[in-house]
């Protein structure tokens, strides 16, 4: 009997990873599915399913759905995942880059795909008109699944409040994924923000909030404001990148506030990106008068992203007057041990990049736009967080934020959509830097998107991305 036929007769309890497979002497008749030839098979991998890493083989059906088996499967195309982790595809809830991606969206998605991301969701910023966004982008080929939230900052530039609220409700009814606002960049009266939160709650969408303060004296007030909004409206509240806005100086206290609110029944989550420095545009309000005192920085501490240039007083004034230039603060501005590492230990903090690459030649973007997820995996292992605890923060937890819109994604189970990322836990690492942010990550072996092999061994093979939208149903 050849090896494949022999394996097909083993009992379901008899199998472990090849190279260390332990066999029992129990024999059963092969199931018909074991004789099926799948278009794609992933074998010998350690598969993350139901919160555990299991020695399983995966068959991808013609419909792009998953079949899990401890037995060897037949496939037209076979990926050997020995010594690799097979994970649900990573979901980036804060896949936000430049607003105008009309011509550069492919570059944006490309660097997400090579970082293991299968679904890019622009829920920190988003668009003023998500419906218009989809009309433009849906006919185009995509490297990843994609979706957007409502960009309140853009809406507030033109309309009075009644028209703003009417527009937000219309976009929610048409399928927008979230309501997103950035109070630090565009200070807004509390009652107006509450009105947006009430609409989000009515349509069962989350609110993504960049908090009002990032300075040492006031940052916790922003956390308390987000909690108050959740309490008074019942909205599912997600606090963007807590380590850079809200918990930079008081992370333990911020996490305690969120934990206590969750204990009281509120649905509040947050995210971080695994870098100890933030970056933003020099023309933004973060660099208004008093920035040096707020962040204990000087001109020379700022680095123009994508170059070797340090900012001077003269160039600071120039870039402030010419919007579009991103600068990074020094490493350690948000110390890992007192910010990110504390947040990652909680069960309500996940990973969100808050970035995207928009140029192959000279990317003026934080390296998190290309290397966030590989860096997160490498960092988690370095500080002793088990992959079983870390992987949900990249997959099921972010997918759960938009629930109905991503049904059957974000986890590996029988019949789920085949969005998968295969990586080597020993070599996975983000290679993007401030000087060279547009750099592919290491250790990502392959990405399967909607049942098709989209990326393998450094090569992009297909454009299989689909739009992610909500039904528009009201609660």
C-alpha positions in Angstrom: 0.0 0.0 0.0 1.4 3.4 -0.9 1.9 6.1 1.7 -1.1 8.2 0.7 -3.5 5.2 0.8 -2.1 4.1 4.0 -2.6 7.5 5.6 -6.2 7.6 4.3 -7.0 4.5 6.4 -5.7 5.9 9.7 -8.2 6.8 12.4 -8.8 10.5 13.2 -6.9 10.1 16.5 -3.8 8.8 14.9 -2.2 11.8 13.3 0.3 14.4 14.3 2.7 16.6 12.3 4.8 14.7 9.7 8.3 14.2 11.0 6.8 13.5 14.4 3.6 11.7 13.4 2.5 9.1 16.0 0.3 6.3 14.5 -2.1 4.0 16.4 -3.1 0.6 15.1 -6.8 1.5 14.7 -8.0 1.2 11.1 -11.1 2.7 9.6 -12.5 2.9 6.1 -11.5 6.0 4.2 -14.0 8.8 4.1 -15.2 9.8 0.6 -13.8 13.3 1.2 -10.3 11.8 1.6 -10.6 10.5 -2.0 -11.6 14.0 -3.2 -9.0 16.0 -5.2 -9.0 19.6 -3.9 -7.8 22.5 -6.1 -5.4 23.5 -3.2 -4.1 21.5 -0.2 -2.0 22.8 2.7 -0.3 19.9 4.4 1.9 19.3 7.4 1.2 22.7 9.0 0.4 23.7 12.5 -3.1 25.1 12.1 -4.5 27.7 14.4 -8.1 26.7 15.0 -10.5 27.0 17.9 -7.8 28.8 19.9 -5.2 26.0 19.5 -2.4 25.0 17.2 -3.3 21.6 15.7 -1.5 19.3 13.4 -4.0 19.3 10.5 -4.2 19.3 6.8 -6.4 21.8 4.9 -8.2 21.3 1.6 -9.6 24.3 -0.2 -12.8 23.5 -2.2 -13.7 24.8 -5.6 -16.0 27.3 -3.8 -13.0 28.6 -1.9 -14.1 27.1 1.5 -12.0 25.2 4.0 -12.0 21.5 4.8 -9.9 20.4 7.8 -8.6 16.9 8.2 -5.9 15.0 10.3 -5.6 12.8 7.3 -3.5 13.4 4.2 -5.5 15.1 1.4 -5.1 15.0 -2.4 -4.7 18.3 -4.2 -4.0 19.7 -7.6 -1.7 22.2 -6.0 0.0 21.3 -2.7 1.8 23.7 -0.2 4.1 22.0 2.2 3.7 23.9 5.5 6.1 21.9 7.5 7.5 23.9 10.5 5.1 26.7 9.6 1.9 28.2 11.2 -1.3 28.2 9.2 -3.3 31.1 10.5 -6.5 32.8 9.5 -5.6 35.7 7.2 -4.7 38.9 9.1 -7.3 41.6 9.3 -6.0 45.2 9.5 -8.8 47.4 11.0 -6.6 50.5 10.8 -5.2 50.1 7.3 -5.1 53.9 6.8 -2.9 55.7 4.4 -3.2 58.8 2.2 -6.8 59.7 1.4 -6.2 59.8 -2.3 -5.4 56.2 -3.3 -7.0 56.5 -6.7 -3.8 55.6 -8.6 -1.8 54.0 -5.7 -4.3 51.6 -4.1 -2.5 48.7 -5.6 0.8 49.7 -3.9 -1.1 50.2 -0.7 -2.6 46.7 -0.9 0.5 45.1 -2.1 2.5 45.8 1.1 -0.4 44.6 3.2 -0.5 41.3 1.3 3.2 40.7 1.7 2.8 41.3 5.5 0.2 38.5 5.6 -2.9 40.8 5.6 -5.9 39.4 3.7 -8.4 42.1 4.6 -7.6 45.9 4.7 -10.2 48.0 6.5 -9.9 51.8 6.6 -11.8 52.3 9.8 -9.7 55.0 11.5 -10.1 57.4 8.6 -12.2 55.9 5.8 -14.1 58.1 3.4 -16.7 60.8 3.5 -18.8 58.8 1.0 -18.2 55.0 1.3 -20.8 54.3 -1.3 -19.0 56.4 -3.8 -15.7 54.8 -2.8 -17.1 51.4 -3.7 -18.6 52.5 -7.0 -15.1 53.6 -8.0 -13.0 50.7 -6.5 -15.2 47.6 -6.8 -14.8 47.2 -10.5 -11.0 47.2 -10.1 -8.7 44.2 -9.3 -7.5 44.0 -5.7 -4.7 42.3 -3.9 -6.7 42.1 -0.6 -10.3 42.3 0.6 -11.1 45.9 1.4 -13.6 48.1 3.1 -14.1 51.6 4.6 -15.8 53.4 7.4 -17.3 56.9 7.5 -14.7 59.7 7.7 -16.5 62.2 10.0 -13.6 64.7 9.7 -14.3 65.1 6.0 -18.0 65.4 6.5 -17.6 68.2 9.0 -15.7 70.4 6.6 -18.7 71.2 4.5 -22.1 70.7 6.2 -24.0 71.9 9.2 -24.9 69.3 11.9 -28.3 68.2 10.7 -26.9 67.6 7.2 -23.9 65.8 8.7 -26.1 63.4 10.6 -28.4 62.8 7.7 -25.3 62.0 5.5 -23.9 59.7 8.1 -27.2 57.8 8.4 -27.4 57.5 4.7 -23.9 56.0 4.5 -24.7 53.5 7.3 -27.9 52.5 5.5 -25.8 51.9 2.3 -23.3 49.6 4.1 -20.5 51.7 5.6 -18.6 49.6 8.2 -18.1 52.1 11.0 -18.3 55.7 12.1 -14.8 57.1 12.6 -13.6 60.4 14.1 -10.3 61.9 15.3 -11.0 64.3 18.1 -7.4 65.4 18.6 -7.0 66.4 14.9 -10.5 68.0 14.7 -11.8 69.0 18.2 -15.6 68.5 18.2 -18.3 69.2 20.8 -19.2 66.2 22.9 -22.9 66.3 22.1 -22.1 66.2 18.3 -19.8 63.2 18.8 -22.5 61.6 20.9 -25.0 62.0 18.0 -22.6 60.1 15.7 -22.2 57.4 18.3 -26.0 57.1 18.5 -26.3 56.6 14.8 -23.6 53.9 14.9 -25.4 52.1 17.7 -28.7 52.3 15.8 -27.1 50.5 12.8 -25.1 48.1 15.0 -21.7 49.5 13.8 -18.7 50.3 15.9 -17.3 53.7 16.5 -13.6 54.1 15.9 -12.2 57.0 18.0 -8.9 58.7 17.9 -9.0 60.3 21.4 -9.0 64.0 22.2 -5.7 64.2 24.0 -2.2 62.8 23.7 -0.3 64.9 26.3 0.6 63.6 29.7 -1.7 65.9 31.7 -4.9 65.2 29.8 -4.6 61.9 28.0 -6.8 59.9 30.5 -9.6 62.5 30.0 -9.8 61.2 26.4 -10.1 57.6 27.6 -12.9 58.6 30.0 -14.7 60.5 27.3 -14.7 57.4 25.1 -16.1 55.3 28.0 -18.8 57.9 28.6 -19.9 57.8 25.0 -20.2 54.0 25.2 -22.1 54.2 28.4 -24.5 56.9 27.3 -25.2 55.5 23.8 -24.5 51.7 24.0 -22.2 52.0 21.0 -19.4 49.5 20.5 -16.4 51.7 21.0 -13.0 51.1 19.6 -10.1 53.3 20.8 -7.5 53.8 18.1 -3.8 53.1 18.9 -4.0 53.6 22.7 -0.2 53.7 23.2 0.1 56.8 21.1 -3.1 58.6 22.1 -4.5 58.0 25.6 -2.0 55.7 27.2 1.4 57.0 26.3 2.2 58.2 29.8 -0.5 56.4 31.8 -1.1 53.0 30.1 -1.7 51.0 33.2 -4.4 53.5 34.3 -5.9 53.6 30.9 -6.2 49.8 30.7 -7.7 49.7 34.1 -10.4 52.2 33.1 -11.2 50.1 30.0 -11.2 46.9 31.9 -13.6 48.3 34.6 -15.9 49.6 31.9 -16.0 46.2 30.2 -16.7 44.6 33.6 -19.7 46.8 33.8 -21.1 45.6 30.5 -19.7 48.1 28.0 -18.3 46.9 24.7 -14.9 48.7 24.4 -11.8 47.5 22.7 -8.5 49.1 21.6 -5.5 48.4 19.5 -1.8 49.1 19.3 0.9 48.8 16.6 4.2 47.2 17.6 6.5 50.2 17.3 7.9 52.5 20.0 7.5 55.7 18.0 4.7 57.4 16.2 4.6 59.4 13.0 2.2 61.9 11.6 2.0 64.8 9.3 3.8 68.0 10.2 0.8 70.2 9.2 -1.5 68.4 11.7 -2.6 69.8 15.1 -0.2 67.5 16.9 2.5 70.0 15.9 0.6 73.2 17.0 2.3 75.6 19.3 3.6 73.9 22.4 4.4 70.5 20.7 8.0 70.5 22.0 6.8 70.8 25.6 4.0 68.3 25.2 6.2 65.6 23.8 9.6 66.6 25.3 11.0 66.8 21.7 13.0 69.2 19.6 13.2 69.8 15.9 16.2 67.5 15.4 14.3 64.6 17.0 12.0 64.5 14.0 12.8 62.3 11.0 11.3 62.9 7.6 10.0 59.4 6.8 11.4 57.7 3.7 14.6 59.7 3.9 17.7 60.3 6.0 16.7 63.9 6.7 16.4 65.3 10.2 14.1 68.3 10.6 15.5 71.8 11.4 13.6 74.9 12.6 13.7 76.1 9.0 12.5 72.9 7.3 9.8 72.5 10.1 8.3 75.8 9.0 8.4 74.8 5.3 6.8 71.4 5.8 4.1 72.9 8.1 3.1 75.1 5.2 3.2 72.3 2.6 0.8 69.5 3.7 1.7 65.9 3.1 5.0 65.4 4.9 5.1 62.7 7.5 7.7 62.8 10.3 8.6 60.2 12.9 9.6 60.8 16.5 12.5 58.9 18.1 12.3 55.2 19.0 11.4 54.8 22.6 9.0 57.8 22.6 6.4 55.1 23.6 8.5 52.6 25.6 7.4 49.0 24.8 7.6 47.9 28.4 5.3 50.6 29.7 2.8 50.9 26.8 2.5 48.3 24.1 3.6 45.3 26.1 1.1 46.1 28.9 -1.7 46.5 26.4 -1.0 43.2 24.6 -1.4 41.3 27.9 -5.1 42.2 28.0 -7.9 40.4 26.3 -9.4 43.5 24.7 -6.4 44.9 22.8 -5.6 43.9 19.2 -3.3 44.9 16.4 -4.0 47.7 13.9 -1.4 49.2 11.7 -2.7 52.8 11.4 -0.7 53.0 8.2 -0.2 52.2 4.6 2.4 52.5 1.8 1.4 54.6 -1.2 4.6 54.7 -3.2 7.1 52.1 -4.5 9.8 54.7 -5.1 10.0 56.9 -2.0 7.3 56.1 0.6 6.7 58.9 3.1 4.9 56.5 5.4 5.5 54.9 8.8 7.1 51.4 8.4 4.0 50.0 10.1 2.3 50.4 6.7 4.4 47.5 5.4 5.6 45.5 8.4 3.1 45.8 11.2 1.8 42.2 11.4 5.1 40.4 11.0 6.7 42.7 13.5 3.8 42.1 15.9 4.4 38.3 15.7 8.1 38.6 16.2 7.7 41.0 19.1 5.1 38.8 20.8 7.3 35.8 20.8 10.3 37.9 22.0 8.4 39.0 25.1 6.9 35.5 25.8 3.3 35.9 24.5 2.2 32.5 23.1 1.1 32.5 19.5 -2.2 31.0 20.7 -2.8 34.3 22.6 -1.4 36.6 20.0 -3.0 35.3 16.8 -6.6 36.2 17.7 -5.4 39.8 18.0 -4.5 39.7 14.3 -7.5 37.7 13.1 -10.7 36.9 14.9 -10.7 40.0 17.3 -10.5 42.6 14.5 -12.9 40.6 12.3 -15.4 40.6 15.2 -15.5 44.4 15.3 -17.5 44.4 12.1 -19.2 41.1 12.7 -21.9 40.6 10.0 -19.8 42.1 7.3 -17.0 39.5 7.6 -19.0 36.4 8.5 -17.0 33.2 7.8 -13.7 35.1 7.8 -11.1 35.6 10.6 -11.0 32.0 11.7 -10.1 28.5 10.5 -13.1 26.2 10.7 -14.9 23.7 8.5 -16.7 25.6 5.7 -15.1 29.0 6.4 -13.8 31.2 3.6 -10.3 30.3 2.7 -8.4 33.5 3.8 -5.2 32.1 5.2 -1.7 33.2 6.1 1.2 30.8 6.3 4.3 32.0 8.2 7.5 30.7 9.8 7.4 31.6 13.5 11.2 31.5 13.7 11.8 33.9 10.8 8.7 36.2 10.7 9.8 39.8 11.0 8.9 43.2 9.6 11.9 44.6 7.7 10.5 48.1 7.0 12.3 51.0 8.6 11.8 54.8 8.9 14.4 55.3 6.2 13.1 52.4 4.0 9.4 51.9 4.9 8.4 50.3 1.6 10.0 46.9 2.4 8.4 43.5 2.4 8.2 41.4 5.6 10.2 38.3 6.1 8.8 34.9 7.1 5.5 35.1 5.3 5.5 31.9 3.2 2.1 32.2 1.5 -1.2 34.0 1.6 -4.5 32.4 0.3 -7.2 34.8 -0.5 -10.8 33.8 -1.2 -9.6 30.3 -1.9 -6.8 31.2 -4.3 -3.1 31.4 -3.8 -2.4 35.1 -3.9 1.2 35.3 -2.6 4.0 32.8 -2.2 7.7 32.9 -1.5 8.0 36.6 -2.3 5.8 36.6 -5.4 2.3 38.1 -5.9 0.4 35.6 -7.9 -3.2 36.8 -8.1 -5.7 39.6 -7.5 -8.5 38.0 -5.5 -9.7 40.7 -3.2 -13.4 41.4 -2.6 -15.3 44.3 -1.1 -16.3 44.1 2.5 -19.6 45.9 3.2 -22.4 45.7 5.7 -26.1 44.9 5.0 -27.2 48.3 6.1 -29.8 46.8 8.4 -30.9 48.9 11.4 -31.0 47.4 14.9 
